[in-house]
Amino acid sequence: MCHPCFLSRDAKFVTVQGHSMAVYDAYGAQQFYFPNVLKYDPDQFGPDFKDQLAQDGSYINDETKGDALIGVHLPAIGAIHRTQHDKNQDFITPQDFGVKMDGTDSTGAINAFVEYVNAIPNTDGIPVGVLFPPGTISYFKDMHFTRPVNIYCNGTVFHYNGSGDAFHLGPDDLGPDYNAATGKTPFHKCYSIEGAVFEGGTTSGNAISFAHWVPDCRVFRCEFRAFGGDGSWAIRAEFNNWLVTVSQCVFWGHTDYRQDAVNTRNFLNARGYRDDPTYYKVNDQWSTRVQALDNRLFGTGWRRAGTAYLLSGWKCRVIGGSCEGFLDDIILSGGCNEIEINGFYTEKNFSGDSGEVPVTIRISYPGDPFITAGYADALSGVVPTSASTWIKRLTVKNCYFNLHNTEHDARFILFSSNLTLEQFHIDSTSFVHSTHELVGAPEIPGHRDWYIGDICFDGDNAITNRLIESSFASMYKPSYKSRAINLIKSVSAENITSGYTGPAPINTNFGTSGISATSDGSGGSYVLTKIATGNTSDRGYERNRLDMNSAAYQLICTTAASGQTFLQIQWDASISSMGIQGVTACFSFYAKAYNSPVTLNGFLLSSISAVNTQSANTAVVAVGDWFKYSLNFTPAVSMLLGAAVTSSEIVRVSVALPAGTVFAVDIASPVLTIGEVAYPLYACM
């Protein structure tokens, strides 16, 4: 006991019963008394305080003990006082439930962990944070979270040994009803996962699967190391998942073991439909919209991987990133609209299997429900839908495509269904080892509004000779801007196998189908054949100006026939007789004359019935260079009232050449246009 000086006299301080304090002078007289100095009874903790703090013994289920006794305060203005108990609930970790991070099976603990998270009340749709620490988790039952979660993984490796989905995010009973009092969808708006690593397993399911009707699906910085078995997908968001964001992920399609070559793994499945026992396939009317940002995808191993991106929604974006060694880099379902591919790098460094053709952009696929009349989900239930017949507003720019055509066959854009491509824009893009046309489009009416901008192309000029070809554009003409309307593969005289040389009368089909030449009269000397076009400076780079036709029709009369009243060349058109009734049509072509101008007239006719319309104008072909000409029909063929139209009726375009006189003219790239739609002529097919 100390004895300080107090008012010049010795004094002492002592504690008394009840944790009070008294002050006495040297004579033992009490000078001051302070009751209950501690303001609490320290004996209340007693010998079991350790159990209370550890929340052990009789306190094991008492939520007012343990970390609830410890205060936490962030040293910041406006921060509030909290308990450590509240703080710990900011993030939930699987270790709280006994999940092992050493790769041993933790299925039971994982189940308890997931059940706890799902039991957290979901009154506002706000995700709760779930934290997975470093380590390896092995389990065989799907982690199915049925309330919104933001899952954060610090390099956690997941070994899923089941047959379903490693992660299934969202309840499976959501639907289109956002307004009903019992509607659940507004409370399941966002699920996300970040930093996870998926490795191994044999499932044909998915590493990450989002439930139908979850409108905001996010996957960030995840890695997929040959996850699953044959037919597996890394990510599935396939039906009414409005905002799908997949960013900075890495995908490995195979291991380095040769025996793994039997497995075809895929990356992102956003197919836009669900299987239905009654309606077969019900589509979501292009509502699953994907933004894929800076993902690095590798087929690797001994064989090509499967599909990188299967997209069905409007306004999908593939921005940055790369794709190497896949059979299909991007598949677009019928009816896709406003698709952008920007800054994308691909390499076709694997051949396809058994006749497969590796493709960078595949338009539609077998079983695509959007290209046939079917059904869709709506607020009123399942409703019928019509078939989609087109792809619109596809933009490709700032990309690099190595097709490896020196080693195998691969294509840039290839159609798997008869759809039209409208408003196609490609610019600032490089092609390496590409020996095919840019777009392998079907020969059907409706392709239009294409813009082929600045591209670099190292293809084989000898075999690339169709309409949309960049082989010469990169060398002589950097842009096809002027050819933005009515694009279609035009008739090329290269299909002529045998020309005609001799006197009138003439009746020849040039050894092919869809084209013929006829005349009356007798005698004279005629040469009706083809001539190769050139793309060198001495030929004025004419092939580039003739829609890349490698050959033109050369029609010459050196000695006129006697008694000749007509001489014509005809092309069959891919349109029904009824399709040209009362419309305005235009037959356009390139031509040049030799020696003297040549006057051409035109007829649009329906064969068998022989009903025809003469062109409203003539085309006077000038001597010298190639120019574009047109013969206009206003209106076109009008059938007589009550006329019988049979299935054998054929629409033909006829060009009348000068009869009974000498002439020499070349014609190239003829196209029939009705309105804004160009129709193919059978001779080009």
Wavefront OBJ file of the C-alpha trace (Angstrom):
o trace
v 0.000 0.000 0.000
v 1.391 3.386 -0.969
v 1.307 6.402 1.346
v 1.317 9.613 -0.707
v 1.352 13.011 0.831
v -2.127 14.448 1.171
v -2.509 18.087 2.337
v 0.946 17.949 3.983
v -0.056 14.872 5.926
v 0.548 11.233 5.154
v -2.452 9.668 3.362
v -3.358 6.231 2.077
v -5.846 4.884 -0.551
v -7.584 1.601 0.050
v -10.304 -0.412 -1.676
v -13.220 -1.587 0.293
v -16.033 -4.066 -0.243
v -18.124 -3.641 -3.397
v -15.131 -2.327 -5.393
v -15.354 1.087 -3.690
v -12.436 3.318 -2.675
v -11.663 5.213 0.585
v -8.948 7.761 1.436
v -7.544 7.897 5.046
v -5.149 10.330 6.652
v -2.197 9.383 8.826
v -4.386 9.252 11.884
v -6.821 6.763 10.359
v -9.565 9.221 9.776
v -11.493 8.719 6.516
v -11.188 11.728 4.290
v -12.993 10.544 1.101
v -15.149 7.644 -0.022
v -15.858 6.614 -3.684
v -18.567 3.954 -4.027
v -18.502 1.372 -6.897
v -15.514 2.809 -8.729
v -15.616 0.130 -11.512
v -19.305 0.787 -12.241
v -19.783 -2.962 -12.876
v -19.233 -6.189 -11.071
v -16.142 -7.948 -12.442
v -17.198 -11.056 -10.617
v -20.064 -11.422 -13.074
v -17.648 -13.118 -15.534
v -16.454 -15.432 -12.866
v -14.589 -18.613 -13.709
v -16.703 -19.302 -16.873
v -15.797 -16.072 -18.681
v -13.512 -18.070 -20.974
v -16.465 -20.227 -22.008
v -18.573 -17.145 -22.671
v -15.889 -15.567 -24.850
v -15.264 -18.815 -26.714
v -19.008 -19.472 -26.904
v -18.349 -22.937 -25.531
v -19.849 -25.197 -22.899
v -23.298 -24.090 -21.809
v -22.980 -20.995 -24.043
v -22.448 -22.867 -27.302
v -25.811 -21.738 -28.761
v -25.993 -18.355 -27.019
v -25.658 -15.727 -29.788
v -25.150 -12.983 -27.163
v -21.761 -14.462 -26.218
v -18.564 -15.075 -28.146
v -17.848 -12.463 -30.811
v -21.007 -10.596 -29.746
v -19.024 -9.432 -26.672
v -16.303 -7.796 -28.793
v -16.737 -4.305 -30.160
v -15.529 -3.160 -33.593
v -15.246 0.417 -34.768
v -13.820 1.555 -38.091
v -11.579 4.598 -37.483
v -13.432 6.836 -39.892
v -15.797 9.776 -39.604
v -19.382 8.584 -39.523
v -18.496 4.964 -38.764
v -20.734 3.247 -36.246
v -19.955 0.851 -33.429
v -20.625 -2.776 -34.251
v -19.900 -6.120 -32.684
v -17.525 -8.608 -34.195
v -20.539 -10.887 -34.516
v -22.192 -8.451 -36.931
v -18.912 -7.896 -38.769
v -18.381 -11.608 -39.340
v -21.749 -11.856 -41.071
v -20.611 -9.516 -43.843
v -19.028 -12.555 -45.505
v -19.845 -16.199 -44.934
v -17.113 -18.779 -45.475
v -17.466 -22.550 -45.926
v -14.849 -23.108 -43.242
v -17.454 -21.997 -40.714
v -19.211 -25.275 -41.512
v -16.192 -27.547 -41.521
v -15.407 -27.542 -45.222
v -11.862 -28.766 -45.742
v -9.587 -26.871 -48.098
v -7.097 -29.704 -48.661
v -8.893 -31.577 -51.462
v -10.566 -34.225 -49.308
v -14.292 -34.704 -49.850
v -16.426 -32.075 -48.071
v -19.832 -32.743 -49.608
v -21.680 -32.900 -46.278
v -20.156 -29.690 -44.978
v -20.803 -27.963 -48.318
v -24.470 -28.947 -48.117
v -24.783 -27.440 -44.630
v -23.010 -24.300 -45.765
v -25.295 -23.834 -48.797
v -28.438 -24.505 -46.730
v -27.405 -21.825 -44.247
v -26.834 -19.242 -46.994
v -30.156 -20.057 -48.647
v -31.961 -19.616 -45.312
v -30.846 -15.985 -44.982
v -34.017 -13.904 -45.553
v -34.264 -12.411 -49.037
v -36.632 -9.470 -48.688
v -35.030 -7.040 -51.117
v -33.075 -9.102 -53.669
v -29.724 -7.797 -52.409
v -26.986 -10.462 -52.718
v -25.104 -11.664 -49.653
v -21.342 -12.071 -49.824
v -19.890 -15.585 -49.806
v -16.115 -15.889 -49.412
v -14.105 -18.957 -50.447
v -10.490 -18.860 -49.180
v -7.448 -20.344 -50.954
v -7.304 -24.118 -51.157
v -8.996 -27.019 -52.923
v -12.596 -28.098 -52.309
v -13.811 -31.526 -53.446
v -17.515 -32.427 -53.489
v -20.061 -34.328 -55.569
v -23.402 -32.551 -54.950
v -24.283 -29.326 -56.811
v -23.853 -26.091 -54.890
v -27.343 -24.743 -55.552
v -27.803 -21.213 -54.195
v -31.447 -20.145 -54.238
v -31.033 -16.607 -52.946
v -28.877 -13.875 -54.548
v -25.174 -14.211 -53.746
v -21.917 -12.533 -54.668
v -19.351 -15.330 -54.515
v -15.733 -14.264 -54.058
v -12.956 -16.827 -54.451
v -9.341 -16.166 -53.585
v -7.926 -18.668 -56.056
v -10.142 -21.460 -54.728
v -9.932 -24.661 -56.790
v -13.176 -26.630 -57.115
v -13.034 -30.358 -57.853
v -16.620 -31.274 -58.682
v -17.118 -35.025 -58.950
v -20.877 -35.109 -59.554
v -22.946 -35.400 -62.736
v -24.753 -32.041 -62.678
v -23.491 -28.479 -62.203
v -20.636 -27.444 -59.935
v -22.523 -24.193 -59.158
v -26.212 -23.659 -59.865
v -27.239 -20.066 -59.205
v -30.893 -19.156 -58.726
v -34.108 -21.072 -57.937
v -35.626 -23.155 -60.714
v -39.193 -21.911 -60.222
v -38.778 -18.356 -61.538
v -41.001 -17.166 -64.355
v -42.045 -14.175 -66.456
v -44.504 -12.662 -63.955
v -42.817 -9.573 -62.488
v -46.015 -8.000 -61.175
v -47.919 -10.652 -59.263
v -47.824 -10.452 -55.495
v -46.228 -13.886 -55.367
v -43.749 -13.209 -58.160
v -40.219 -14.158 -57.127
v -38.184 -12.885 -60.052
v -37.705 -9.290 -58.757
v -35.983 -10.751 -55.701
v -33.482 -12.773 -57.715
v -31.983 -10.124 -59.935
v -28.249 -10.664 -59.492
v -25.958 -13.623 -58.948
v -22.194 -13.343 -59.416
v -19.044 -15.413 -59.012
v -15.460 -14.198 -59.140
v -12.009 -15.780 -59.009
v -13.027 -19.460 -58.985
v -10.925 -22.208 -60.578
v -12.716 -25.316 -61.890
v -10.683 -28.403 -62.600
v -11.332 -32.006 -63.599
v -14.444 -34.113 -63.202
v -16.478 -36.025 -65.779
v -19.844 -34.255 -65.763
v -21.504 -33.340 -69.043
v -23.144 -30.459 -67.181
v -21.761 -27.031 -66.382
v -19.232 -25.458 -64.075
v -21.503 -22.427 -63.546
v -25.197 -22.588 -64.425
v -27.630 -19.703 -63.981
v -31.295 -20.516 -63.467
v -33.789 -19.410 -66.104
v -35.129 -15.873 -65.627
v -32.207 -14.636 -63.488
v -31.792 -11.251 -65.214
v -28.262 -10.288 -64.107
v -25.629 -13.032 -64.360
v -21.966 -12.193 -63.754
v -18.785 -14.257 -64.053
v -15.462 -12.520 -63.449
v -11.868 -13.775 -63.624
v -12.685 -17.479 -63.373
v -10.532 -20.251 -64.814
v -11.668 -23.546 -66.313
v -8.936 -26.182 -66.515
v -10.368 -28.970 -68.686
v -13.437 -28.979 -66.440
v -15.948 -31.787 -66.908
v -16.224 -34.439 -69.591
v -17.538 -34.696 -73.123
v -20.256 -32.135 -73.900
v -19.633 -30.013 -70.809
v -19.851 -26.215 -70.730
v -17.951 -23.815 -68.528
v -20.891 -21.380 -68.247
v -24.586 -21.743 -69.007
v -27.039 -18.827 -69.065
v -29.490 -20.135 -71.584
v -32.964 -18.691 -71.068
v -34.220 -15.165 -70.324
v -30.961 -14.179 -68.649
v -31.118 -10.575 -69.753
v -27.673 -9.326 -68.745
v -24.916 -11.915 -68.967
v -21.432 -10.553 -68.287
v -18.423 -12.861 -68.655
v -15.132 -11.063 -68.177
v -11.430 -11.946 -68.060
v -11.941 -15.690 -67.812
v -9.473 -18.344 -68.966
v -10.570 -21.643 -70.527
v -8.498 -24.733 -71.307
v -10.334 -27.225 -73.501
v -8.120 -30.256 -72.917
v -5.393 -31.629 -70.727
v -2.060 -32.596 -72.244
v -2.926 -36.294 -72.109
v -3.709 -37.890 -75.468
v -6.562 -39.949 -74.005
v -8.360 -36.708 -73.123
v -8.859 -36.022 -76.849
v -12.201 -37.878 -76.722
v -13.742 -35.012 -74.731
v -15.262 -31.972 -76.419
v -15.587 -29.109 -73.959
v -17.313 -25.784 -74.583
v -17.218 -22.335 -73.005
v -20.428 -20.222 -72.955
v -23.927 -21.545 -73.691
v -26.439 -18.702 -74.128
v -28.713 -20.578 -76.531
v -31.926 -18.709 -75.667
v -34.356 -21.576 -75.270
v -35.515 -24.189 -72.792
v -36.552 -27.769 -73.404
v -40.244 -28.388 -72.853
v -42.091 -31.731 -72.683
v -45.116 -30.289 -74.493
v -43.705 -27.693 -76.888
v -40.268 -29.298 -77.462
v -38.274 -26.058 -77.458
v -39.543 -22.747 -76.082
v -37.406 -19.729 -77.022
v -36.926 -16.491 -75.109
v -37.323 -14.144 -78.107
v -33.642 -13.126 -78.129
v -33.637 -11.997 -74.484
v -30.373 -13.576 -73.283
v -27.864 -10.830 -73.996
v -24.165 -11.468 -73.531
v -21.184 -9.205 -73.016
v -17.990 -11.249 -73.253
v -14.971 -9.143 -72.359
v -11.287 -10.106 -72.686
v -11.661 -13.852 -72.226
v -8.740 -16.113 -73.233
v -9.897 -19.458 -74.605
v -7.590 -22.301 -75.642
v -8.496 -25.648 -77.211
v -5.031 -27.105 -76.425
v -4.215 -30.789 -76.215
v -4.553 -33.195 -79.140
v -7.870 -32.129 -80.655
v -10.046 -29.102 -81.285
v -12.381 -27.886 -78.565
v -16.104 -27.441 -79.262
v -17.948 -24.105 -79.225
v -16.575 -20.967 -77.604
v -19.717 -18.785 -77.696
v -23.270 -19.883 -78.547
v -25.225 -16.617 -78.708
v -28.927 -16.025 -79.290
v -29.724 -12.595 -77.868
v -29.916 -9.206 -79.475
v -27.117 -6.729 -78.721
v -24.544 -9.365 -77.800
v -20.910 -8.243 -77.671
v -17.627 -10.143 -77.898
v -15.023 -7.530 -77.071
v -11.307 -8.328 -76.935
v -9.922 -11.657 -75.895
v -8.876 -14.623 -78.001
v -10.057 -18.026 -79.129
v -7.639 -20.707 -80.318
v -8.308 -24.263 -81.409
v -12.140 -24.353 -81.368
v -14.432 -25.917 -83.947
v -16.794 -22.912 -83.741
v -15.652 -19.638 -82.236
v -19.040 -17.896 -82.331
v -22.438 -19.353 -83.260
v -25.314 -16.920 -83.858
v -28.903 -18.148 -83.710
v -31.409 -17.101 -86.338
v -32.871 -13.646 -85.787
v -29.823 -12.265 -83.969
v -29.577 -8.508 -84.288
v -27.008 -5.821 -83.413
v -24.075 -8.161 -82.783
v -20.618 -6.640 -82.318
v -17.285 -8.473 -82.472
v -14.454 -6.067 -81.721
v -10.756 -6.584 -81.016
v -11.124 -10.380 -81.191
v -8.207 -12.733 -82.018
v -8.755 -16.258 -83.333
v -6.635 -19.101 -84.666
v -7.925 -22.265 -86.324
v -4.932 -24.376 -85.365
v -6.850 -27.684 -85.279
v -8.604 -29.522 -88.098
v -12.203 -30.606 -87.778
v -13.189 -34.234 -87.269
v -14.624 -36.383 -90.082
v -15.358 -33.591 -92.526
v -16.096 -30.894 -89.938
v -15.323 -27.361 -91.073
v -13.857 -25.080 -88.378
v -15.682 -21.746 -88.500
v -15.064 -18.356 -86.910
v -18.678 -17.133 -87.129
v -21.325 -19.760 -87.824
v -24.794 -18.504 -88.701
v -27.364 -20.837 -87.104
v -26.859 -24.531 -86.325
v -28.763 -27.833 -86.554
v -31.727 -27.712 -84.185
v -31.813 -23.903 -83.961
v -35.399 -23.229 -82.738
v -35.377 -19.612 -83.934
v -35.396 -20.507 -87.649
v -38.634 -22.481 -87.494
v -42.106 -21.559 -86.317
v -42.289 -22.478 -82.647
v -43.141 -21.164 -79.203
v -41.930 -18.530 -76.763
v -42.559 -17.595 -73.130
v -44.605 -14.449 -72.538
v -46.571 -12.870 -69.690
v -49.655 -14.608 -71.022
v -47.894 -17.978 -71.103
v -46.442 -19.943 -73.991
v -47.357 -18.315 -77.322
v -46.692 -19.279 -80.966
v -43.864 -17.512 -82.816
v -42.933 -17.235 -86.470
v -39.664 -18.358 -88.032
v -36.703 -15.977 -88.227
v -35.294 -15.574 -91.722
v -32.349 -13.236 -91.200
v -29.338 -12.027 -89.234
v -29.094 -8.232 -88.989
v -26.510 -5.608 -88.076
v -23.444 -7.799 -87.600
v -20.352 -5.660 -87.004
v -16.794 -7.021 -87.076
v -13.885 -4.644 -86.580
v -10.321 -4.424 -85.283
v -9.956 -8.222 -85.372
v -7.301 -10.746 -86.409
v -8.256 -14.117 -87.880
v -5.704 -16.822 -88.699
v -7.649 -19.569 -90.462
v -4.628 -21.849 -91.096
v -5.997 -22.792 -94.531
v -2.518 -23.908 -95.556
v -3.032 -26.858 -93.190
v -6.773 -27.569 -93.334
v -10.121 -26.159 -94.401
v -11.599 -23.388 -92.239
v -14.040 -20.548 -92.897
v -14.658 -17.062 -91.570
v -18.463 -16.783 -91.880
v -20.445 -19.862 -92.865
v -24.216 -20.341 -92.873
v -25.758 -23.572 -91.603
v -29.279 -22.459 -92.575
v -30.890 -20.441 -95.365
v -30.914 -17.049 -93.668
v -30.167 -13.641 -95.138
v -27.453 -11.362 -93.808
v -28.448 -7.709 -93.700
v -26.385 -4.673 -92.677
v -23.073 -6.489 -92.345
v -20.106 -4.244 -91.503
v -16.470 -5.397 -91.430
v -13.534 -3.027 -91.109
v -9.937 -2.760 -89.848
v -9.505 -6.525 -89.785
v -6.706 -8.886 -90.855
v -6.989 -12.368 -92.361
v -4.046 -14.760 -92.408
v -3.917 -18.030 -94.377
v -7.493 -17.542 -95.611
v -8.318 -19.089 -98.992
v -12.109 -18.805 -99.097
v -14.617 -16.037 -99.653
v -15.270 -13.966 -96.561
v -18.941 -14.884 -96.343
v -20.230 -18.315 -97.324
v -23.810 -17.079 -97.661
v -26.641 -19.124 -99.194
v -27.868 -18.019 -102.610
v -31.258 -16.689 -101.560
v -32.828 -13.242 -101.999
v -32.384 -10.656 -99.279
v -28.658 -10.241 -98.592
v -28.103 -6.496 -98.564
v -26.389 -3.468 -97.036
v -22.895 -4.909 -96.662
v -19.905 -2.697 -95.961
v -16.484 -4.220 -96.598
v -13.997 -1.690 -95.257
v -10.231 -1.763 -94.792
v -9.054 -5.338 -94.514
v -5.761 -7.149 -94.986
v -6.010 -10.524 -96.722
v -3.322 -12.955 -97.860
v -5.574 -15.491 -99.614
v -4.914 -17.380 -102.835
v -5.977 -15.064 -105.646
v -6.341 -17.968 -108.073
v -9.186 -19.634 -106.190
v -10.980 -16.765 -104.475
v -13.246 -15.432 -107.191
v -16.707 -14.784 -105.821
v -18.570 -11.604 -105.048
v -17.290 -10.641 -101.621
v -13.570 -11.148 -101.853
v -10.823 -9.203 -100.206
v -7.847 -10.690 -102.032
v -7.651 -7.777 -104.452
v -9.264 -5.200 -102.220
v -6.243 -5.201 -99.948
v -3.852 -4.726 -102.871
v -5.669 -2.376 -105.169
v -8.814 -1.038 -103.578
v -9.055 -0.773 -99.803
v -12.820 -0.446 -99.587
v -16.053 -1.796 -101.049
v -18.051 1.114 -99.667
v -19.811 1.760 -102.969
v -21.270 -1.759 -102.987
v -23.443 -1.374 -99.925
v -26.811 -2.220 -101.483
v -28.265 -5.413 -102.988
v -25.307 -7.691 -102.510
v -25.632 -11.166 -103.955
v -23.374 -13.559 -105.792
v -23.799 -12.400 -109.377
v -23.794 -14.491 -112.527
v -20.272 -15.321 -113.621
v -19.516 -16.502 -117.139
v -16.975 -18.880 -115.645
v -19.805 -21.453 -115.554
v -19.841 -21.680 -119.350
v -18.309 -25.007 -120.336
v -18.841 -24.763 -124.093
v -19.336 -21.590 -126.055
v -20.958 -21.280 -129.479
v -19.073 -20.602 -132.678
v -20.880 -20.756 -136.023
v -23.762 -19.397 -138.114
v -27.387 -18.628 -137.339
v -29.836 -19.952 -136.313
v -28.439 -20.221 -132.785
v -29.760 -22.466 -130.010
v -27.246 -23.161 -127.232
v -27.202 -23.595 -123.460
v -23.422 -23.117 -123.216
v -23.016 -26.554 -121.671
v -24.606 -25.446 -118.391
v -28.053 -24.728 -116.959
v -29.929 -21.506 -116.355
v -28.615 -19.652 -119.418
v -29.253 -19.920 -123.151
v -28.881 -18.045 -126.436
v -31.291 -18.279 -129.386
v -31.850 -16.582 -132.739
v -33.512 -16.965 -136.093
v -32.013 -16.171 -139.500
v -29.368 -18.077 -141.381
v -25.682 -17.833 -142.064
v -23.345 -15.235 -140.691
v -20.547 -15.769 -138.194
v -21.039 -15.666 -134.402
v -18.861 -16.287 -131.342
v -20.701 -16.510 -128.015
v -18.243 -17.452 -125.261
v -16.488 -16.217 -122.135
v -13.385 -14.151 -121.535
v -11.265 -14.055 -118.390
v -11.193 -10.789 -116.493
v -7.950 -9.427 -115.122
v -6.833 -7.553 -112.082
v -3.569 -6.075 -113.212
v -2.726 -2.497 -114.031
v -2.777 -3.100 -117.797
v -6.366 -4.392 -117.471
v -7.397 -1.511 -115.241
v -8.001 -3.839 -112.292
v -11.264 -4.709 -113.994
v -12.089 -7.758 -111.883
v -12.236 -5.558 -108.822
v -14.794 -3.388 -110.597
v -16.861 -6.342 -111.834
v -17.908 -7.686 -108.440
v -14.894 -10.009 -108.546
v -16.257 -12.013 -111.491
v -13.351 -13.974 -112.938
v -15.004 -14.193 -116.368
v -17.347 -12.126 -118.552
v -19.676 -13.058 -121.435
v -18.145 -12.181 -124.817
v -20.727 -11.868 -127.608
v -19.471 -11.182 -131.156
v -20.971 -11.123 -134.641
v -18.379 -10.598 -137.404
v -20.741 -11.344 -140.317
v -24.470 -10.675 -140.062
v -27.020 -13.418 -140.705
v -29.660 -12.994 -143.360
v -33.334 -12.820 -142.495
v -32.583 -12.418 -138.782
v -35.278 -10.747 -136.642
v -34.080 -11.624 -133.136
v -30.963 -12.684 -131.223
v -31.176 -12.976 -127.468
v -29.358 -14.288 -124.405
v -31.519 -15.377 -121.455
v -30.969 -16.075 -117.751
v -33.365 -17.970 -115.465
v -34.249 -16.031 -112.295
v -34.779 -17.449 -108.791
v -38.267 -16.014 -108.299
v -41.805 -17.239 -108.952
v -43.958 -15.801 -111.714
v -46.313 -14.342 -109.126
v -43.378 -12.554 -107.509
v -42.932 -10.211 -110.455
v -46.536 -9.192 -110.950
v -46.985 -5.427 -110.964
v -43.604 -4.601 -109.434
v -40.774 -2.365 -110.523
v -37.718 -4.377 -111.517
v -34.204 -3.537 -112.640
v -31.745 -5.720 -114.545
v -28.255 -4.290 -114.080
v -24.917 -5.367 -115.534
v -21.480 -4.147 -116.536
v -20.642 -3.953 -120.242
v -18.186 -2.596 -122.776
v -18.339 -2.501 -126.593
v -15.683 -2.863 -129.260
v -15.414 -0.853 -132.497
v -18.830 0.850 -132.159
v -21.555 1.312 -129.525
v -24.024 -1.554 -129.066
v -27.708 -1.021 -128.244
v -29.320 -3.585 -125.926
v -32.991 -4.050 -125.152
v -34.538 -6.179 -122.403
v -37.528 -8.391 -121.635
v -38.779 -9.847 -118.353
v -40.920 -12.846 -119.156
v -42.658 -15.852 -117.706
v -41.906 -18.947 -119.721
v -44.489 -21.409 -120.981
v -47.182 -18.703 -120.820
v -44.775 -16.338 -122.670
v -46.259 -13.287 -120.938
v -43.562 -10.614 -120.969
v -42.706 -6.988 -120.328
v -40.263 -5.022 -122.453
v -37.817 -2.744 -120.685
v -38.798 0.899 -120.490
v -35.390 1.902 -121.785
v -32.508 0.675 -123.887
v -28.872 0.501 -122.852
v -26.334 1.908 -125.283
v -23.013 0.302 -124.414
v -20.055 2.584 -125.035
v -16.763 1.583 -126.597
v -13.724 1.256 -124.386
v -14.004 0.793 -120.630
v -16.477 -1.044 -118.432
v -19.558 0.881 -117.321
v -22.645 -0.169 -115.399
v -25.974 -0.239 -117.250
v -29.543 -1.112 -116.352
v -32.751 -2.122 -118.073
v -35.843 -1.070 -116.121
v -39.270 -2.732 -116.110
v -42.182 -0.566 -114.866
v -44.347 -2.384 -114.058
v -43.106 -5.873 -114.682
v -45.012 -8.812 -116.182
v -48.787 -8.670 -115.757
v -50.595 -11.991 -116.090
v -53.857 -12.026 -117.984
v -56.930 -12.297 -115.774
v -57.637 -15.978 -115.158
v -54.323 -17.146 -116.597
v -53.183 -20.518 -115.270
v -49.803 -20.411 -113.515
v -48.210 -23.826 -113.215
v -45.281 -24.932 -111.076
v -43.212 -25.232 -114.243
v -43.441 -21.494 -114.944
v -39.968 -19.918 -115.007
v -39.093 -16.236 -114.850
v -36.446 -15.314 -117.401
v -34.486 -12.146 -118.062
v -33.774 -11.700 -121.758
v -31.309 -9.268 -123.342
v -31.932 -8.601 -127.022
v -28.698 -8.221 -128.988
v -28.556 -6.387 -132.345
v -30.197 -8.590 -135.018
v -28.943 -8.715 -138.605
v -25.870 -6.573 -137.947
v -22.296 -6.939 -136.731
v -21.401 -6.115 -133.126
v -18.970 -6.971 -130.330
v -19.833 -6.564 -126.662
v -18.774 -7.999 -123.279
v -21.288 -8.337 -120.414
v -20.442 -9.099 -116.764
v -22.098 -9.420 -113.361
v -25.823 -9.307 -114.285
v -28.234 -8.939 -111.340
v -32.043 -8.731 -111.156
v -33.308 -6.377 -108.435
v -36.886 -5.876 -107.270
v -37.180 -3.003 -104.816
v -34.138 -3.278 -102.544
v -33.810 -7.045 -102.878
v -31.485 -8.700 -105.394
v -32.430 -12.109 -106.768
v -29.923 -14.696 -107.949
v -29.892 -16.032 -111.471
v -29.627 -19.787 -111.743
v -26.605 -19.638 -113.998
v -24.519 -18.487 -111.033
v -25.475 -21.366 -108.780
l 1 2 3 4 5 6 7 8 9 10 11 12 13 14 15 16 17 18 19 20 21 22 23 24 25 26 27 28 29 30 31 32 33 34 35 36 37 38 39 40 41 42 43 44 45 46 47 48 49 50 51 52 53 54 55 56 57 58 59 60 61 62 63 64 65 66 67 68 69 70 71 72 73 74 75 76 77 78 79 80 81 82 83 84 85 86 87 88 89 90 91 92 93 94 95 96 97 98 99 100 101 102 103 104 105 106 107 108 109 110 111 112 113 114 115 116 117 118 119 120 121 122 123 124 125 126 127 128 129 130 131 132 133 134 135 136 137 138 139 140 141 142 143 144 145 146 147 148 149 150 151 152 153 154 155 156 157 158 159 160 161 162 163 164 165 166 167 168 169 170 171 172 173 174 175 176 177 178 179 180 181 182 183 184 185 186 187 188 189 190 191 192 193 194 195 196 197 198 199 200 201 202 203 204 205 206 207 208 209 210 211 212 213 214 215 216 217 218 219 220 221 222 223 224 225 226 227 228 229 230 231 232 233 234 235 236 237 238 239 240 241 242 243 244 245 246 247 248 249 250 251 252 253 254 255 256 257 258 259 260 261 262 263 264 265 266 267 268 269 270 271 272 273 274 275 276 277 278 279 280 281 282 283 284 285 286 287 288 289 290 291 292 293 294 295 296 297 298 299 300 301 302 303 304 305 306 307 308 309 310 311 312 313 314 315 316 317 318 319 320 321 322 323 324 325 326 327 328 329 330 331 332 333 334 335 336 337 338 339 340 341 342 343 344 345 346 347 348 349 350 351 352 353 354 355 356 357 358 359 360 361 362 363 364 365 366 367 368 369 370 371 372 373 374 375 376 377 378 379 380 381 382 383 384 385 386 387 388 389 390 391 392 393 394 395 396 397 398 399 400 401 402 403 404 405 406 407 408 409 410 411 412 413 414 415 416 417 418 419 420 421 422 423 424 425 426 427 428 429 430 431 432 433 434 435 436 437 438 439 440 441 442 443 444 445 446 447 448 449 450 451 452 453 454 455 456 457 458 459 460 461 462 463 464 465 466 467 468 469 470 471 472 473 474 475 476 477 478 479 480 481 482 483 484 485 486 487 488 489 490 491 492 493 494 495 496 497 498 499 500 501 502 503 504 505 506 507 508 509 510 511 512 513 514 515 516 517 518 519 520 521 522 523 524 525 526 527 528 529 530 531 532 533 534 535 536 537 538 539 540 541 542 543 544 545 546 547 548 549 550 551 552 553 554 555 556 557 558 559 560 561 562 563 564 565 566 567 568 569 570 571 572 573 574 575 576 577 578 579 580 581 582 583 584 585 586 587 588 589 590 591 592 593 594 595 596 597 598 599 600 601 602 603 604 605 606 607 608 609 610 611 612 613 614 615 616 617 618 619 620 621 622 623 624 625 626 627 628 629 630 631 632 633 634 635 636 637 638 639 640 641 642 643 644 645 646 647 648 649 650 651 652 653 654 655 656 657 658 659 660 661 662 663 664 665 666 667 668 669 670 671 672 673 674 675 676 677 678 679 680 681 682 683 684 685
